[in-house]
Amino acid sequence: MGSICIFIVEDEPSIAQTVQFALEAEGFSTEHFQTGAGCLAALERASPSLVLLDVGLADGSGFEFFRRIRQLTEAPVIYLTARGDEIDRVVGLEMGADDYIVKPFSLRELVARVRAVLRRADSATVSGAGTPALLKVAGTTDLFRIDTVRRQIHYHAQLLDLTLHEYRLLETLLSYPERVFTRSQLLERGWDEPDHRLERTIDSHIKSLRNKLREIDPDSNPICTHRGMGYSLMPGS
């Protein structure tokens, strides 16, 4: 476990030190950055296994830093924040963060969530090992191809620019073409800690996915809405 490095981006030294102590006691290695800019500079030379990112940083919004972090690494990100409002949580998750922890939190909970996110990321990598990087999806001819290692999906041979949750949702729909998934089922498959109060966020993700698919093929609409039921993917639509 010593090879697992976690970046902690937190401008309150007392919180950062406590988190570092808890994680290092569990065998993880850590690097602490008091600013988002410091983390970005470090990402230019190394990629961690996971990033703990405070939303309220002194040098800018954690939400904005998240976008820039995503340009440098696909490592999972967990937000740390004192904000407990649902709207902040929704914004963070819709941007593609893997989890969201509200301060004050217990160190036991923090470690458990870190382990859960790392397991999910590791599982995704292992499931893709030994398989071709690009996989055609049954029944979709050449429309979609999934790279399970890099968590990328190509549509009409063009790479889709997807957030983590958009990738997970589209991968789920592609795994069973024409099957109808309820919002609850999509939430379970797309989020590490699904909160069913947020089921309606699925609709905004589906809308975003449709827009990105139409940018490539304006005449197609492969994601179908089933009123009162959920969504399915019809490859030929």
C-alpha positions, -999 to 999 in steps of 0.1 A, spaced: 0 0 0 30 23 4 29 29 -34 -4 46 -30 1 84 -28 -26 108 -19 -25 145 -26 -41 166 1 -51 201 -10 -61 219 22 -53 254 34 -60 248 71 -27 233 85 -44 217 115 -69 198 93 -42 188 68 -19 175 95 -47 154 111 -57 139 77 -21 132 69 -16 114 102 -47 93 98 -39 82 62 -2 76 68 -12 54 99 -31 33 74 -1 29 52 -7 55 25 19 81 15 7 117 13 17 151 0 2 183 13 -5 215 -6 -19 246 9 -29 260 -24 -45 247 -56 -17 262 -76 8 241 -56 -11 210 -64 -13 218 -101 24 224 -102 31 190 -86 7 173 -111 29 184 -139 56 160 -127 37 132 -109 2 117 -107 -12 106 -74 -36 77 -67 -62 101 -53 -67 138 -46 -85 152 -15 -95 187 -26 -108 214 -3 -135 235 -19 -127 267 0 -91 273 -9 -74 307 -3 -62 310 -39 -94 300 -56 -125 278 -58 -119 241 -55 -145 236 -82 -124 255 -106 -92 237 -95 -110 204 -101 -115 213 -138 -78 221 -141 -68 189 -122 -88 168 -146 -67 182 -175 -36 167 -158 -47 135 -142 -76 109 -141 -69 102 -105 -101 101 -84 -110 132 -65 -128 136 -32 -140 170 -21 -134 182 14 -156 211 24 -174 229 52 -203 235 29 -233 213 36 -258 228 12 -272 202 -12 -266 225 -41 -229 225 -35 -229 188 -32 -248 184 -65 -224 208 -83 -194 189 -71 -208 155 -81 -221 167 -114 -186 180 -123 -173 144 -119 -159 142 -84 -159 107 -69 -171 116 -35 -179 146 -12 -171 148 25 -185 176 47 -165 190 76 -164 182 104 -159 145 95 -146 115 114 -112 102 104 -126 67 103 -152 78 78 -126 96 57 -103 66 55 -133 43 47 -143 66 18 -108 68 5 -105 31 5 -139 27 -13 -130 52 -40 -96 36 -45 -112 1 -47 -135 13 -74 -107 29 -94 -86 -2 -91 -114 -25 -101 -120 -4 -132 -83 -8 -141 -82 -45 -134 -114 -52 -154 -97 -37 -184 -64 -55 -180 -57 -81 -207 -85 -69 -230 -81 -48 -261 -80 -11 -253 -109 -3 -275 -139 -26 -273 -168 -26 -297 -201 -28 -280 -224 -56 -290 -251 -45 -314 -236 -10 -320 -215 -18 -351 -188 8 -351 -209 36 -334 -194 32 -299 -161 18 -286 -151 17 -249 -116 20 -235 -121 5 -200 -85 12 -189 -85 49 -197 -123 53 -190 -129 67 -225 -157 62 -250 -154 69 -287 -185 77 -308 -182 75 -346 -145 71 -340 -144 104 -321 -134 107 -285 -162 120 -262 -152 146 -236 -169 130 -206 -169 136 -169 -164 105 -147 -201 102 -140 -211 107 -176 -186 80 -186 -201 56 -160 -237 63 -171 -229 58 -208 -209 27 -201 -238 13 -182 -263 20 -210 -239 6 -235 -234 -26 -215 -270 -37 -221 -283 -20 -253 -321 -16 -253 -324 -24 -216 -343 2 -196 -325 14 -165 -343 33 -138 -328 65 -124 -321 45 -92 -302 18 -110 -281 44 -129 -273 62 -97 -262 29 -81 -239 22 -110 -226 57 -115 -218 68 -79 -196 53 -52 -219 66 -24 -253 69 -42 -277 93 -25 -312 86 -38 -323 121 -30 -302 131 -60 -319 108 -85 -330 138 -106 -293 147 -112 -294 117 -136 -316 138 -159 -290 166 -162 -263 141 -169 -284 124 -196 -291 158 -212 -254 166 -212 -246 132 -228 -272 138 -255 -257 172 -263 -222 157 -266 -234 129 -289 -253 154 -311 -221 175 -315 -207 145 -333 -238 133 -351 -267 159 -350 -292 134 -366 -289 107 -340 -305 103 -306 -294 69 -292 -304 76 -256 -341 71 -253 -364 83 -225 -391 59 -212 -416 80 -193 -422 69 -158 -395 43 -162 -360 55 -170 -335 55 -199 -321 30 -225 -297 31 -253 -309 23 -288 -277 20 -310 -295 26 -343 -315 56 -332 
